[in-house]
């Protein structure tokens, strides 16, 4: 898929790009402009050529201009055609459609197909249209899909009764928009390009189409959209635009059929089949990018909201998390992996606690990616007895920082010792406190020189950190080629307790792991059987190496200690 870089080009050409910013919401990038009176304008890539025209003072907030240059269009929603003022010698014709998210759908009680439908939010609407336009690109059917240019939201708020929204309906929509905080009291307008022509119902009334031809256009649109994986719950002739010619006939496409454009997507949705295809595509893309995450060339200019960092010898893509005011470091040099680990993709998903001793959870992200996330204990003093020699060593060492854990995992991997895959580090936005009696300041001192692009130290005492690991079900290299034939894992201690391995076999695994670590200058100060994973293939057989020895994968790094200097840059 070709990446659209028009937003980035506009951003760097704009003199106010330090004031404005690029945001990504539901997979769509916008130029986000903060306007006068705290109004917001989110401009799509298609709208970047008309940014000045799209500013509301050039068509909407100048009431005299609007009254003289606008036409209210037919339909149950509040929708207008308006011509903008001339800006830099040109004006454009727009369609302003005020969004109806959270409202009841008119006529729902009389139409079964609308019973489970809901109005899209403006950002859902634009995201789905972008997908539909992409699916229709170069399509032989020749149907044109109206372009969304921007989303405009005035700062003025309204009472709930004025908006027509239902609070319970809005709450589910708000919960689904973690990248942006939707305001139940504000209005949102989707701004579209104007398409010349009339709708199919008007063409029928004017005698340009007979009833059969009008119905055929509607059925044709429904059929083609379904083929592309989409459906509009209230598909009707008013959604099809045709263009009359001077000779009284309708414009036709190259196949001799009536040329057709589609509008009105507030009830657009994916088919169930398309939803599954999207999930599989994103998952496949994810595994491919993970395989190559350190090999690609860094191109920060294409992603101005992200920066590259090297911390303890590990490459990261760093950026802020707008939805939580947090910070995120994604392992590798691929900026396209960043969105997979935004907390809205996994934080509130159903999860399973997988440890009695830590906040560690297994979950599946919204992109169907299996991950393990655990809250780092950095800054806490380990609950150990200084009177015991081995526990005293742990107290003196302290918990590794999340950045040390990731660096250790990758270092061991480079030395041929298998580990689970580190994916990302997330600093939570909300503040927390560690009482002085329990606080270990050592890591904050050792990391003080690592400053992110926002000018703030990577390690902050008053915030919790979450480390995200891949829930290991096969090598990235294998899954990038074929997503399937998964491995299943179990920790060695559980395998022993369930009599999958013998007691002698269990102790042999621990001793072998200890010796492997020692050879590369690493000691696990608290090595336990639940720090080691063993795997089964899809037939239930234990995976072994060429010598028949059970393969082991390290999955805990909080008390690993460097016994040789220089293992991490």
URGIJO-V741745 format. One record per residue. N is the residue number from 1. RES is the residue in one small letter. SS is DSSP state (A for helix, B for strand, O for the rest). PHI is phi in whole degrees, 0 to 359 (none if undefined). NEAR is the number of other ideal C-beta (glycine too) atoms within 12 Angstrom. Layout:
n=N res=RES ss=SS phi=PHI near=NEAR
n=N res=RES ss=SS phi=PHI near=NEAR
//
This chain:
n=1 res=x ss=O phi=none near=13
n=2 res=x ss=O phi=281 near=9
n=3 res=x ss=O phi=280 near=16
n=4 res=x ss=O phi=275 near=25
n=5 res=x ss=O phi=254 near=20
n=6 res=x ss=A phi=297 near=26
n=7 res=x ss=A phi=299 near=35
n=8 res=x ss=A phi=294 near=29
n=9 res=x ss=A phi=299 near=22
n=10 res=x ss=A phi=297 near=33
n=11 res=x ss=A phi=302 near=32
n=12 res=x ss=A phi=283 near=22
n=13 res=x ss=A phi=276 near=18
n=14 res=x ss=O phi=282 near=23
n=15 res=x ss=O phi=292 near=11
n=16 res=x ss=O phi=258 near=19
n=17 res=x ss=O phi=294 near=21
n=18 res=x ss=O phi=286 near=11
n=19 res=x ss=O phi=278 near=13
n=20 res=x ss=O phi=272 near=29
n=21 res=x ss=B phi=207 near=28
n=22 res=x ss=B phi=259 near=37
n=23 res=x ss=B phi=232 near=36
n=24 res=x ss=B phi=240 near=40
n=25 res=x ss=B phi=230 near=34
n=26 res=x ss=O phi=52 near=35
n=27 res=x ss=O phi=84 near=31
n=28 res=x ss=B phi=250 near=36
n=29 res=x ss=B phi=272 near=39
n=30 res=x ss=B phi=230 near=45
n=31 res=x ss=B phi=275 near=43
n=32 res=x ss=B phi=263 near=36
n=33 res=x ss=B phi=252 near=33
n=34 res=x ss=B phi=270 near=20
n=35 res=x ss=O phi=258 near=28
n=36 res=x ss=A phi=299 near=14
n=37 res=x ss=A phi=61 near=14
n=38 res=x ss=A phi=67 near=15
n=39 res=x ss=O phi=292 near=27
n=40 res=x ss=B phi=239 near=36
n=41 res=x ss=B phi=229 near=42
n=42 res=x ss=B phi=250 near=42
n=43 res=x ss=B phi=260 near=39
n=44 res=x ss=O phi=280 near=42
n=45 res=x ss=A phi=301 near=33
n=46 res=x ss=A phi=292 near=31
n=47 res=x ss=A phi=267 near=37
n=48 res=x ss=A phi=295 near=33
n=49 res=x ss=A phi=283 near=25
n=50 res=x ss=A phi=232 near=34
n=51 res=x ss=A phi=305 near=38
n=52 res=x ss=A phi=294 near=29
n=53 res=x ss=A phi=298 near=32
n=54 res=x ss=A phi=282 near=42
n=55 res=x ss=O phi=292 near=32
n=56 res=x ss=A phi=299 near=35
n=57 res=x ss=A phi=293 near=24
n=58 res=x ss=A phi=265 near=31
n=59 res=x ss=O phi=198 near=40
n=60 res=x ss=O phi=248 near=34
n=61 res=x ss=O phi=283 near=25
n=62 res=x ss=O phi=276 near=18
n=63 res=x ss=A phi=298 near=14
n=64 res=x ss=A phi=296 near=13
n=65 res=x ss=A phi=297 near=20
n=66 res=x ss=A phi=298 near=24
n=67 res=x ss=A phi=299 near=14
n=68 res=x ss=A phi=278 near=13
n=69 res=x ss=A phi=241 near=24
n=70 res=x ss=B phi=235 near=25
n=71 res=x ss=B phi=227 near=18
n=72 res=x ss=B phi=283 near=17
n=73 res=x ss=O phi=269 near=27
n=74 res=x ss=O phi=288 near=21
n=75 res=x ss=O phi=133 near=23
n=76 res=x ss=O phi=277 near=23
n=77 res=x ss=O phi=264 near=30
n=78 res=x ss=O phi=270 near=23
n=79 res=x ss=B phi=220 near=29
n=80 res=x ss=B phi=224 near=28
n=81 res=x ss=B phi=261 near=28
n=82 res=x ss=B phi=216 near=36
n=83 res=x ss=B phi=263 near=25
n=84 res=x ss=O phi=282 near=37
n=85 res=x ss=O phi=294 near=28
n=86 res=x ss=O phi=287 near=15
n=87 res=x ss=B phi=233 near=19
n=88 res=x ss=O phi=54 near=14
n=89 res=x ss=O phi=85 near=9
n=90 res=x ss=B phi=217 near=15
n=91 res=x ss=O phi=240 near=21
n=92 res=x ss=O phi=225 near=32
n=93 res=x ss=B phi=264 near=24
n=94 res=x ss=B phi=237 near=40
n=95 res=x ss=B phi=243 near=37
n=96 res=x ss=B phi=253 near=40
n=97 res=x ss=B phi=237 near=41
n=98 res=x ss=B phi=283 near=34
n=99 res=x ss=O phi=288 near=38
n=100 res=x ss=O phi=247 near=36
n=101 res=x ss=O phi=304 near=41
n=102 res=x ss=O phi=81 near=32
n=103 res=x ss=O phi=266 near=33
n=104 res=x ss=O phi=288 near=21
n=105 res=x ss=O phi=274 near=28
n=106 res=x ss=O phi=301 near=19
n=107 res=x ss=O phi=78 near=17
n=108 res=x ss=A phi=298 near=20
n=109 res=x ss=A phi=291 near=10
n=110 res=x ss=A phi=257 near=11
n=111 res=x ss=O phi=229 near=17
n=112 res=x ss=A phi=299 near=11
n=113 res=x ss=A phi=292 near=19
n=114 res=x ss=A phi=261 near=23
n=115 res=x ss=O phi=301 near=14
n=116 res=x ss=O phi=257 near=12
n=117 res=x ss=O phi=276 near=26
n=118 res=x ss=O phi=213 near=30
n=119 res=x ss=O phi=290 near=38
n=120 res=x ss=O phi=293 near=36
n=121 res=x ss=O phi=289 near=39
n=122 res=x ss=A phi=300 near=44
n=123 res=x ss=A phi=284 near=39
n=124 res=x ss=A phi=296 near=37
n=125 res=x ss=A phi=300 near=41
n=126 res=x ss=A phi=294 near=43
n=127 res=x ss=A phi=299 near=36
n=128 res=x ss=A phi=292 near=37
n=129 res=x ss=A phi=296 near=41
n=130 res=x ss=A phi=300 near=34
n=131 res=x ss=A phi=296 near=33
n=132 res=x ss=A phi=296 near=37
n=133 res=x ss=A phi=298 near=33
n=134 res=x ss=A phi=295 near=25
n=135 res=x ss=A phi=294 near=29
n=136 res=x ss=A phi=275 near=28
n=137 res=x ss=O phi=303 near=19
n=138 res=x ss=O phi=60 near=10
n=139 res=x ss=O phi=285 near=20
n=140 res=x ss=O phi=293 near=14
n=141 res=x ss=O phi=291 near=25
n=142 res=x ss=O phi=69 near=24
n=143 res=x ss=B phi=267 near=36
n=144 res=x ss=B phi=264 near=28
n=145 res=x ss=B phi=252 near=39
n=146 res=x ss=O phi=303 near=37
n=147 res=x ss=O phi=271 near=32
n=148 res=x ss=B phi=277 near=44
n=149 res=x ss=B phi=258 near=40
n=150 res=x ss=B phi=192 near=48
n=151 res=x ss=B phi=237 near=46
n=152 res=x ss=B phi=244 near=40
n=153 res=x ss=B phi=226 near=38
n=154 res=x ss=O phi=294 near=26
n=155 res=x ss=O phi=285 near=21
n=156 res=x ss=O phi=302 near=18
n=157 res=x ss=B phi=256 near=15
n=158 res=x ss=O phi=230 near=19
n=159 res=x ss=O phi=291 near=12
n=160 res=x ss=A phi=302 near=19
n=161 res=x ss=A phi=294 near=12
n=162 res=x ss=A phi=286 near=14
n=163 res=x ss=A phi=281 near=28
n=164 res=x ss=O phi=78 near=26
n=165 res=x ss=O phi=276 near=33
n=166 res=x ss=O phi=258 near=21
n=167 res=x ss=A phi=301 near=17
n=168 res=x ss=A phi=293 near=15
n=169 res=x ss=A phi=288 near=26
n=170 res=x ss=A phi=294 near=29
n=171 res=x ss=A phi=298 near=16
n=172 res=x ss=A phi=293 near=20
n=173 res=x ss=A phi=290 near=33
n=174 res=x ss=A phi=300 near=26
n=175 res=x ss=A phi=297 near=17
n=176 res=x ss=O phi=276 near=26
n=177 res=x ss=O phi=244 near=28
n=178 res=x ss=O phi=286 near=29
n=179 res=x ss=O phi=284 near=33
n=180 res=x ss=O phi=211 near=33
n=181 res=x ss=O phi=267 near=22
n=182 res=x ss=O phi=284 near=34
n=183 res=x ss=O phi=254 near=27
n=184 res=x ss=O phi=298 near=30
n=185 res=x ss=O phi=264 near=23
n=186 res=x ss=B phi=257 near=33
n=187 res=x ss=O phi=267 near=34
n=188 res=x ss=O phi=227 near=44
n=189 res=x ss=B phi=240 near=39
n=190 res=x ss=B phi=266 near=48
n=191 res=x ss=B phi=256 near=45
n=192 res=x ss=B phi=246 near=43
n=193 res=x ss=B phi=291 near=33
n=194 res=x ss=O phi=271 near=30
n=195 res=x ss=O phi=254 near=29
n=196 res=x ss=O phi=295 near=18
n=197 res=x ss=O phi=138 near=27
n=198 res=x ss=B phi=226 near=27
n=199 res=x ss=B phi=278 near=34
n=200 res=x ss=A phi=297 near=40
n=201 res=x ss=A phi=293 near=25
n=202 res=x ss=A phi=295 near=23
n=203 res=x ss=A phi=297 near=33
n=204 res=x ss=A phi=294 near=27
n=205 res=x ss=A phi=295 near=17
n=206 res=x ss=O phi=273 near=19
n=207 res=x ss=O phi=81 near=15
n=208 res=x ss=O phi=276 near=26
n=209 res=x ss=O phi=225 near=28
n=210 res=x ss=O phi=273 near=17
n=211 res=x ss=A phi=299 near=16
n=212 res=x ss=A phi=296 near=12
n=213 res=x ss=A phi=294 near=25
n=214 res=x ss=A phi=296 near=32
n=215 res=x ss=A phi=294 near=20
n=216 res=x ss=A phi=297 near=22
n=217 res=x ss=A phi=297 near=37
n=218 res=x ss=A phi=295 near=32
n=219 res=x ss=A phi=294 near=20
n=220 res=x ss=A phi=299 near=30
n=221 res=x ss=A phi=298 near=42
n=222 res=x ss=A phi=296 near=29
n=223 res=x ss=A phi=296 near=18
n=224 res=x ss=A phi=291 near=30
n=225 res=x ss=A phi=298 near=38
n=226 res=x ss=A phi=296 near=24
n=227 res=x ss=A phi=299 near=21
n=228 res=x ss=O phi=275 near=31
n=229 res=x ss=O phi=99 near=25
n=230 res=x ss=B phi=225 near=38
n=231 res=x ss=B phi=214 near=28
n=232 res=x ss=B phi=252 near=35
n=233 res=x ss=O phi=299 near=29
n=234 res=x ss=O phi=246 near=30
n=235 res=x ss=O phi=304 near=33
n=236 res=x ss=O phi=205 near=30
n=237 res=x ss=A phi=303 near=33
n=238 res=x ss=A phi=296 near=30
n=239 res=x ss=A phi=271 near=35
n=240 res=x ss=B phi=258 near=43
n=241 res=x ss=B phi=254 near=36
n=242 res=x ss=B phi=237 near=42
n=243 res=x ss=O phi=239 near=25
n=244 res=x ss=B phi=289 near=24
n=245 res=x ss=O phi=259 near=16
n=246 res=x ss=O phi=296 near=8
n=247 res=x ss=O phi=277 near=9
n=248 res=x ss=O phi=86 near=11
n=249 res=x ss=O phi=254 near=19
n=250 res=x ss=B phi=267 near=33
n=251 res=x ss=O phi=299 near=27
n=252 res=x ss=B phi=241 near=17
n=253 res=x ss=O phi=273 near=20
n=254 res=x ss=O phi=294 near=10
n=255 res=x ss=O phi=269 near=14
n=256 res=x ss=O phi=83 near=11
n=257 res=x ss=O phi=265 near=20
n=258 res=x ss=B phi=299 near=33
n=259 res=x ss=O phi=294 near=30
n=260 res=x ss=B phi=226 near=43
n=261 res=x ss=B phi=238 near=33
n=262 res=x ss=B phi=247 near=41
n=263 res=x ss=O phi=227 near=43
n=264 res=x ss=O phi=70 near=38
n=265 res=x ss=O phi=236 near=40
n=266 res=x ss=O phi=289 near=41
n=267 res=x ss=O phi=242 near=35
n=268 res=x ss=B phi=285 near=43
n=269 res=x ss=B phi=207 near=33
n=270 res=x ss=B phi=280 near=26
n=271 res=x ss=O phi=286 near=24
n=272 res=x ss=A phi=300 near=14
n=273 res=x ss=A phi=297 near=16
n=274 res=x ss=A phi=293 near=24
n=275 res=x ss=A phi=302 near=20
n=276 res=x ss=A phi=291 near=15
n=277 res=x ss=A phi=297 near=20
n=278 res=x ss=A phi=300 near=28
n=279 res=x ss=A phi=298 near=22
n=280 res=x ss=A phi=292 near=19
n=281 res=x ss=A phi=295 near=23
n=282 res=x ss=A phi=296 near=27
n=283 res=x ss=A phi=294 near=27
n=284 res=x ss=A phi=296 near=23
n=285 res=x ss=A phi=298 near=27
n=286 res=x ss=A phi=299 near=37
n=287 res=x ss=A phi=295 near=35
n=288 res=x ss=A phi=296 near=25
n=289 res=x ss=A phi=290 near=33
n=290 res=x ss=A phi=297 near=37
n=291 res=x ss=A phi=301 near=26
n=292 res=x ss=O phi=253 near=20
n=293 res=x ss=O phi=296 near=35
n=294 res=x ss=O phi=259 near=28
n=295 res=x ss=O phi=265 near=16
n=296 res=x ss=O phi=281 near=21
n=297 res=x ss=O phi=276 near=14
n=298 res=x ss=O phi=286 near=23
n=299 res=x ss=O phi=228 near=19
n=300 res=x ss=A phi=301 near=22
n=301 res=x ss=A phi=296 near=18
n=302 res=x ss=A phi=279 near=26
n=303 res=x ss=O phi=222 near=30
n=304 res=x ss=O phi=296 near=29
n=305 res=x ss=O phi=274 near=34
n=306 res=x ss=B phi=238 near=36
n=307 res=x ss=B phi=225 near=29
n=308 res=x ss=B phi=265 near=29
n=309 res=x ss=B phi=224 near=31
n=310 res=x ss=B phi=241 near=24
n=311 res=x ss=B phi=235 near=33
n=312 res=x ss=O phi=54 near=35
n=313 res=x ss=O phi=84 near=23
n=314 res=x ss=B phi=253 near=38
n=315 res=x ss=B phi=278 near=30
n=316 res=x ss=B phi=226 near=42
n=317 res=x ss=B phi=256 near=41
n=318 res=x ss=B phi=246 near=40
n=319 res=x ss=B phi=195 near=35
n=320 res=x ss=B phi=275 near=28
n=321 res=x ss=B phi=256 near=37
n=322 res=x ss=O phi=297 near=27
n=323 res=x ss=O phi=290 near=30
n=324 res=x ss=O phi=235 near=26
n=325 res=x ss=O phi=64 near=17
n=326 res=x ss=B phi=266 near=31
n=327 res=x ss=B phi=224 near=39
n=328 res=x ss=B phi=221 near=46
n=329 res=x ss=B phi=244 near=44
n=330 res=x ss=B phi=256 near=41
n=331 res=x ss=B phi=294 near=43
n=332 res=x ss=O phi=111 near=36
n=333 res=x ss=O phi=241 near=30
n=334 res=x ss=O phi=261 near=35
n=335 res=x ss=A phi=294 near=36
n=336 res=x ss=A phi=287 near=29
n=337 res=x ss=A phi=281 near=40
n=338 res=x ss=A phi=304 near=36
n=339 res=x ss=A phi=296 near=40
n=340 res=x ss=A phi=297 near=38
n=341 res=x ss=A phi=249 near=45
n=342 res=x ss=O phi=300 near=38
n=343 res=x ss=A phi=302 near=37
n=344 res=x ss=A phi=294 near=33
n=345 res=x ss=A phi=276 near=37
n=346 res=x ss=O phi=214 near=34
n=347 res=x ss=O phi=300 near=30
n=348 res=x ss=O phi=258 near=19
n=349 res=x ss=O phi=286 near=22
n=350 res=x ss=O phi=303 near=13
n=351 res=x ss=B phi=220 near=21
n=352 res=x ss=B phi=239 near=16
n=353 res=x ss=B phi=286 near=17
n=354 res=x ss=O phi=240 near=27
n=355 res=x ss=O phi=216 near=24
n=356 res=x ss=O phi=277 near=12
n=357 res=x ss=O phi=251 near=20
n=358 res=x ss=O phi=209 near=27
n=359 res=x ss=O phi=275 near=21
n=360 res=x ss=B phi=237 near=30
n=361 res=x ss=B phi=223 near=27
n=362 res=x ss=B phi=254 near=28
n=363 res=x ss=B phi=209 near=29
n=364 res=x ss=B phi=244 near=22
n=365 res=x ss=O phi=287 near=33
n=366 res=x ss=O phi=293 near=30
n=367 res=x ss=O phi=263 near=29
n=368 res=x ss=O phi=66 near=27
n=369 res=x ss=O phi=257 near=39
n=370 res=x ss=B phi=276 near=35
n=371 res=x ss=B phi=225 near=40
n=372 res=x ss=B phi=245 near=37
n=373 res=x ss=B phi=235 near=42
n=374 res=x ss=B phi=222 near=38
n=375 res=x ss=B phi=281 near=30
n=376 res=x ss=O phi=293 near=36
n=377 res=x ss=O phi=260 near=35
n=378 res=x ss=O phi=304 near=40
n=379 res=x ss=O phi=93 near=33
n=380 res=x ss=B phi=267 near=32
n=381 res=x ss=O phi=280 near=25
n=382 res=x ss=O phi=300 near=30
n=383 res=x ss=O phi=278 near=17
n=384 res=x ss=O phi=235 near=23
n=385 res=x ss=O phi=265 near=13
n=386 res=x ss=O phi=293 near=15
n=387 res=x ss=O phi=282 near=9
n=388 res=x ss=O phi=256 near=13
n=389 res=x ss=A phi=303 near=13
n=390 res=x ss=A phi=291 near=20
n=391 res=x ss=A phi=285 near=19
n=392 res=x ss=A phi=297 near=15
n=393 res=x ss=A phi=298 near=21
n=394 res=x ss=A phi=293 near=29
n=395 res=x ss=A phi=300 near=24
n=396 res=x ss=A phi=292 near=19
n=397 res=x ss=A phi=281 near=29
n=398 res=x ss=O phi=78 near=32
n=399 res=x ss=O phi=287 near=40
n=400 res=x ss=O phi=294 near=40
n=401 res=x ss=O phi=287 near=43
n=402 res=x ss=A phi=301 near=46
n=403 res=x ss=A phi=290 near=39
n=404 res=x ss=A phi=291 near=41
n=405 res=x ss=A phi=300 near=41
n=406 res=x ss=A phi=296 near=41
n=407 res=x ss=A phi=298 near=36
n=408 res=x ss=A phi=295 near=40
n=409 res=x ss=A phi=299 near=40
n=410 res=x ss=A phi=288 near=34
n=411 res=x ss=A phi=297 near=31
n=412 res=x ss=A phi=297 near=35
n=413 res=x ss=A phi=300 near=27
n=414 res=x ss=A phi=293 near=20
n=415 res=x ss=O phi=263 near=21
n=416 res=x ss=O phi=87 near=15
n=417 res=x ss=O phi=261 near=33
n=418 res=x ss=O phi=288 near=29
n=419 res=x ss=B phi=222 near=38
n=420 res=x ss=O phi=289 near=42
n=421 res=x ss=O phi=268 near=38
n=422 res=x ss=B phi=284 near=44
n=423 res=x ss=B phi=248 near=46
n=424 res=x ss=B phi=195 near=47
n=425 res=x ss=B phi=233 near=46
n=426 res=x ss=B phi=240 near=40
n=427 res=x ss=B phi=268 near=39
n=428 res=x ss=B phi=293 near=27
n=429 res=x ss=B phi=284 near=26
n=430 res=x ss=B phi=285 near=16
n=431 res=x ss=B phi=276 near=15
n=432 res=x ss=O phi=221 near=20
n=433 res=x ss=O phi=230 near=16
n=434 res=x ss=O phi=243 near=24
n=435 res=x ss=O phi=298 near=12
n=436 res=x ss=A phi=305 near=12
n=437 res=x ss=A phi=296 near=9
n=438 res=x ss=A phi=255 near=17
n=439 res=x ss=B phi=272 near=22
n=440 res=x ss=O phi=247 near=30
n=441 res=x ss=O phi=273 near=20
n=442 res=x ss=A phi=301 near=24
n=443 res=x ss=A phi=292 near=34
n=444 res=x ss=A phi=291 near=26
n=445 res=x ss=A phi=287 near=17
n=446 res=x ss=A phi=290 near=24
n=447 res=x ss=O phi=257 near=28
n=448 res=x ss=O phi=297 near=17
n=449 res=x ss=O phi=275 near=13
n=450 res=x ss=O phi=270 near=30
n=451 res=x ss=B phi=247 near=17
n=452 res=x ss=O phi=282 near=29
n=453 res=x ss=O phi=295 near=21
n=454 res=x ss=O phi=274 near=21
n=455 res=x ss=O phi=82 near=8
n=456 res=x ss=O phi=246 near=18
n=457 res=x ss=B phi=303 near=24
n=458 res=x ss=O phi=293 near=36
n=459 res=x ss=O phi=245 near=37
n=460 res=x ss=O phi=243 near=31
n=461 res=x ss=O phi=296 near=28
n=462 res=x ss=O phi=269 near=19
n=463 res=x ss=B phi=222 near=31
n=464 res=x ss=B phi=276 near=32
n=465 res=x ss=B phi=240 near=42
n=466 res=x ss=B phi=242 near=38
n=467 res=x ss=B phi=259 near=46
n=468 res=x ss=B phi=253 near=42
n=469 res=x ss=B phi=242 near=40
n=470 res=x ss=B phi=287 near=39
n=471 res=x ss=O phi=284 near=34
n=472 res=x ss=O phi=296 near=37
n=473 res=x ss=O phi=227 near=32
n=474 res=x ss=O phi=147 near=31
n=475 res=x ss=O phi=295 near=26
n=476 res=x ss=A phi=304 near=30
n=477 res=x ss=A phi=298 near=16
n=478 res=x ss=A phi=287 near=20
n=479 res=x ss=A phi=292 near=29
n=480 res=x ss=A phi=292 near=21
n=481 res=x ss=A phi=271 near=15
n=482 res=x ss=O phi=218 near=15
n=483 res=x ss=O phi=274 near=26
n=484 res=x ss=O phi=167 near=16
n=485 res=x ss=O phi=55 near=16
n=486 res=x ss=O phi=287 near=22
n=487 res=x ss=O phi=269 near=30
n=488 res=x ss=B phi=243 near=23
n=489 res=x ss=B phi=237 near=35
n=490 res=x ss=B phi=209 near=29
n=491 res=x ss=B phi=283 near=34
n=492 res=x ss=A phi=297 near=39
n=493 res=x ss=A phi=296 near=28
n=494 res=x ss=A phi=293 near=23
n=495 res=x ss=A phi=299 near=29
n=496 res=x ss=A phi=292 near=26
n=497 res=x ss=A phi=296 near=16
n=498 res=x ss=O phi=268 near=15
n=499 res=x ss=O phi=63 near=11
n=500 res=x ss=O phi=282 near=26
n=501 res=x ss=O phi=235 near=29
n=502 res=x ss=O phi=282 near=16
n=503 res=x ss=A phi=297 near=17
n=504 res=x ss=A phi=298 near=11
n=505 res=x ss=A phi=296 near=24
n=506 res=x ss=A phi=296 near=29
n=507 res=x ss=A phi=295 near=19
n=508 res=x ss=A phi=294 near=21
n=509 res=x ss=A phi=296 near=37
n=510 res=x ss=A phi=297 near=31
n=511 res=x ss=A phi=294 near=19
n=512 res=x ss=A phi=297 near=26
n=513 res=x ss=A phi=296 near=39
n=514 res=x ss=A phi=299 near=27
n=515 res=x ss=A phi=290 near=18
n=516 res=x ss=A phi=298 near=28
n=517 res=x ss=A phi=297 near=37
n=518 res=x ss=A phi=298 near=21
n=519 res=x ss=A phi=296 near=17
n=520 res=x ss=O phi=253 near=28
n=521 res=x ss=O phi=83 near=21
n=522 res=x ss=B phi=235 near=34
n=523 res=x ss=B phi=235 near=26
n=524 res=x ss=B phi=268 near=37
n=525 res=x ss=O phi=290 near=31
n=526 res=x ss=O phi=218 near=29
n=527 res=x ss=O phi=298 near=34
n=528 res=x ss=O phi=225 near=26
n=529 res=x ss=A phi=295 near=34
n=530 res=x ss=A phi=278 near=30
n=531 res=x ss=A phi=270 near=33
n=532 res=x ss=B phi=241 near=41
n=533 res=x ss=B phi=254 near=38
n=534 res=x ss=B phi=244 near=40
n=535 res=x ss=B phi=234 near=32
n=536 res=x ss=B phi=240 near=25
n=537 res=x ss=O phi=280 near=19
n=538 res=x ss=O phi=289 near=15
n=539 res=x ss=O phi=259 near=11
n=540 res=x ss=O phi=88 near=12
n=541 res=x ss=O phi=270 near=16
n=542 res=x ss=B phi=298 near=26
n=543 res=x ss=O phi=277 near=29
n=544 res=x ss=B phi=235 near=18
n=545 res=x ss=O phi=275 near=15
n=546 res=x ss=O phi=295 near=7
n=547 res=x ss=O phi=263 near=8
n=548 res=x ss=O phi=83 near=10
n=549 res=x ss=O phi=271 near=18
n=550 res=x ss=B phi=300 near=31
n=551 res=x ss=O phi=283 near=32
n=552 res=x ss=B phi=237 near=41
n=553 res=x ss=B phi=231 near=35
n=554 res=x ss=B phi=284 near=47
n=555 res=x ss=O phi=229 near=45
n=556 res=x ss=O phi=224 near=40
n=557 res=x ss=O phi=229 near=41
n=558 res=x ss=O phi=288 near=39
n=559 res=x ss=O phi=238 near=35
n=560 res=x ss=B phi=284 near=40
n=561 res=x ss=B phi=238 near=27
n=562 res=x ss=B phi=281 near=27
n=563 res=x ss=O phi=262 near=18
n=564 res=x ss=O phi=231 near=16
n=565 res=x ss=O phi=286 near=9
n=566 res=x ss=O phi=99 near=12
n=567 res=x ss=O phi=286 near=25
n=568 res=x ss=O phi=237 near=29
n=569 res=x ss=O phi=295 near=15
//
